[in-house]
Amino acid sequence: MPRPTSRPSAGEPAELLLMAGRALRRSWVSALAPWELSPHQSRALGAVCSGDAEPRLADIADQLRIAPRSATEVVDALEAKGLVRRAPSPHDRRAVVVQPTAEGLEVRSAVEQARTEAAEAYLAPLTPDERETLSVLLRRLTVDRADS
């Protein structure tokens, strides 16, 4: 839950948005604790498990908007936990793809449930109409500007 503040700064909407983002991230960190996953690791596991195609490290970096070196470190950590494995690409002998393990698929499912529950708890003070309005506004600030 966000802590009440006496006065947000002159850029009030931006400051409140940052505060909300940090509070939601803290709730996700708590939700991920049983699996000892960081938010980056959770997102990377989602990237590996979410598609029909097996992603390369560069694909994961692009999807998560992180540096390729960071994607390597995150995948290394997931591999050490037994959640993913690297394998030769069936389409390009020079490439390596990242595949989820059976345990990785199970953890991904459980993590998504925990994150959904954490988000629901965080957004509980808002009515359905307020949530929809918030979604529209945030989409305008993020998705609609992603290529800008």
Disulfide bonds with the S-S distance in Angstrom:
none
